[in-house]
């Protein structure tokens, strides 16, 4: 069985693959790199508002 090309795989498909293959480190690291690349910096003073929003959505 050949591995898929994780670099060209859409993020949603890669996430599904990682969930189905939790021992595949290569796929996991590709997904985590993509998540990290799209992350926004967080200001510590915004944290209480973010927590409150999450509680309201739950």
Beta strands, then each sheet from edge to edge (+ up, - down):
end
